[in-house]
Amino acid sequence: MGEEKSTGRLATTLGGLGLVAGALLIAASSRWLPGELPSPPAQDEGRGQPGPHVAIHDMRLGRPARRVAEDLIAPPPLDVAVIERIEPRPPLGELGLASPPKTPMPQEWRETLLYRPVATSSAIFEAMGRRVVISGTVDIDPDRTCSFGDAVWPCGQRARAALNAWLRGRALKCILPPDVDRFAVAAPCILGRQDVGAWLVANGWAMASPSGIYGKAESVARGAEMGIFGPPQ
């Protein structure tokens, strides 16, 4: 019985101490808690509008934008009177240029075989009573002379001889009108599968017409000093 009484008194004492410690903790915790949060501003219940301290932005359209650093962003004033138009720069090369369209032939023109052609100059020949100028080329007159360095040589005669040697009496196929017996006509011609005009200009025995399609071939012939652009032959 004595042990049970002492145990009860101990439990009572410990319980009292626990209550005192709890009270002390509650009293000390009031120092650590933040103060009460401010209540939100009251609104006018009658109008339902925010209080006067809330900023209201004007969102109406048509209001001009505010200019910032106008001297850096805005373009400077330009006097139209001082503007000068200049020519466009030339192309960097001829590869990107479109080929000039070929002149369409009239419907009555037909492919005609001309046998035993004889060159009368570097880009003109006669065959079967017809006189044909190779279209797209500029003829070299037989009396023309050319100079290369200190040498002067009869390039016109040499050009005519070069065309005759290449033809060797073979037939040319040209696109001709029905009747050209009494006047010369400019026409495209082929020998086998070779374009006659392209062969003449590429080998330097004729020059390209400004409106023709052989300008590139003439540039190559000049650079390689072919035909009339080179030494005596």
Solvent accessible surface area in square Angstrom, and as a share of the most:
residue,aa,sasa,rsa
1,M,169,0.76
2,G,54,0.52
3,E,146,0.66
4,E,124,0.56
5,K,124,0.52
6,S,53,0.34
7,T,87,0.51
8,G,37,0.36
9,R,153,0.56
10,L,107,0.53
11,A,63,0.49
12,T,105,0.61
13,T,77,0.45
14,L,105,0.52
15,G,40,0.38
16,G,33,0.32
17,L,111,0.55
18,G,45,0.43
19,L,141,0.70
20,V,89,0.51
21,A,50,0.39
22,G,27,0.26
23,A,61,0.47
24,L,118,0.59
25,L,123,0.61
26,I,133,0.68
27,A,66,0.51
28,A,34,0.26
29,S,38,0.25
30,S,78,0.50
31,R,205,0.75
32,W,198,0.69
33,L,129,0.64
34,P,118,0.74
35,G,64,0.62
36,E,173,0.78
37,L,159,0.79
38,P,123,0.77
39,S,96,0.62
40,P,115,0.72
41,P,84,0.53
42,A,98,0.76
43,Q,120,0.53
44,D,78,0.40
45,E,173,0.77
46,G,75,0.72
47,R,194,0.71
48,G,56,0.54
49,Q,107,0.48
50,P,64,0.40
51,G,16,0.16
52,P,142,0.89
53,H,125,0.56
54,V,71,0.41
55,A,81,0.63
56,I,145,0.74
57,H,142,0.63
58,D,59,0.31
59,M,162,0.72
60,R,185,0.68
61,L,178,0.89
62,G,82,0.79
63,R,163,0.60
64,P,120,0.75
65,A,94,0.73
66,R,206,0.75
67,R,185,0.67
68,V,89,0.51
69,A,46,0.36
70,E,87,0.39
71,D,125,0.65
72,L,147,0.73
73,I,132,0.67
74,A,44,0.34
75,P,116,0.73
76,P,110,0.69
77,P,137,0.86
78,L,134,0.66
79,D,81,0.42
80,V,115,0.66
81,A,94,0.73
82,V,110,0.63
83,I,102,0.52
84,E,141,0.63
85,R,226,0.83
86,I,140,0.71
87,E,149,0.67
88,P,116,0.73
89,R,167,0.61
90,P,104,0.65
91,P,76,0.48
92,L,166,0.83
93,G,40,0.39
94,E,89,0.40
95,L,175,0.87
96,G,77,0.74
97,L,97,0.48
98,A,97,0.75
99,S,97,0.63
100,P,64,0.40
101,P,127,0.80
102,K,162,0.69
103,T,111,0.65
104,P,115,0.72
105,M,72,0.32
106,P,62,0.39
107,Q,162,0.72
108,E,97,0.43
109,W,49,0.17
110,R,152,0.55
111,E,116,0.52
112,T,37,0.21
113,L,81,0.40
114,L,1,0.01
115,Y,103,0.39
116,R,181,0.66
117,P,6,0.03
118,V,90,0.52
119,A,5,0.04
120,T,42,0.24
121,S,6,0.04
122,S,0,0.00
123,A,0,0.00
124,I,23,0.12
125,F,1,0.01
126,E,76,0.34
127,A,5,0.04
128,M,115,0.51
129,G,63,0.61
130,R,44,0.16
131,R,95,0.35
132,V,0,0.00
133,V,38,0.22
134,I,2,0.01
135,S,34,0.22
136,G,22,0.21
137,T,15,0.09
138,V,58,0.33
139,D,44,0.23
140,I,1,0.00
141,D,77,0.40
142,P,29,0.18
143,D,122,0.63
144,R,94,0.34
145,T,84,0.49
146,C,12,0.07
147,S,81,0.52
148,F,68,0.28
149,G,75,0.72
150,D,155,0.80
151,A,39,0.30
152,V,106,0.61
153,W,12,0.04
154,P,71,0.44
155,C,0,0.00
156,G,0,0.00
157,Q,93,0.41
158,R,81,0.29
159,A,0,0.00
160,R,84,0.31
161,A,51,0.39
162,A,9,0.07
163,L,2,0.01
164,N,53,0.27
165,A,67,0.52
166,W,41,0.14
167,L,1,0.01
168,R,162,0.59
169,G,43,0.41
170,R,96,0.35
171,A,31,0.24
172,L,1,0.00
173,K,74,0.31
174,C,0,0.00
175,I,53,0.27
176,L,2,0.01
177,P,17,0.11
178,P,80,0.50
179,D,114,0.59
180,V,0,0.00
181,D,96,0.50
182,R,235,0.86
183,F,122,0.51
184,A,45,0.35
185,V,17,0.10
186,A,56,0.44
187,A,0,0.00
188,P,47,0.30
189,C,2,0.01
190,I,66,0.33
191,L,15,0.07
192,G,63,0.60
193,R,246,0.90
194,Q,74,0.33
195,D,50,0.26
196,V,1,0.01
197,G,0,0.00
198,A,29,0.22
199,W,49,0.17
200,L,0,0.00
201,V,0,0.00
202,A,43,0.33
203,N,38,0.20
204,G,0,0.00
205,W,17,0.06
206,A,0,0.00
207,M,41,0.18
208,A,14,0.11
209,S,26,0.16
210,P,139,0.88
211,S,102,0.66
212,G,20,0.19
213,I,83,0.42
214,Y,21,0.08
215,G,39,0.38
216,K,113,0.48
217,A,23,0.18
218,E,25,0.11
219,S,60,0.39
220,V,88,0.51
221,A,0,0.00
222,R,121,0.44
223,G,68,0.65
224,A,59,0.46
225,E,85,0.38
226,M,77,0.34
227,G,2,0.02
228,I,9,0.04
229,F,37,0.15
230,G,1,0.01
231,P,58,0.37
232,P,65,0.41
233,Q,104,0.46
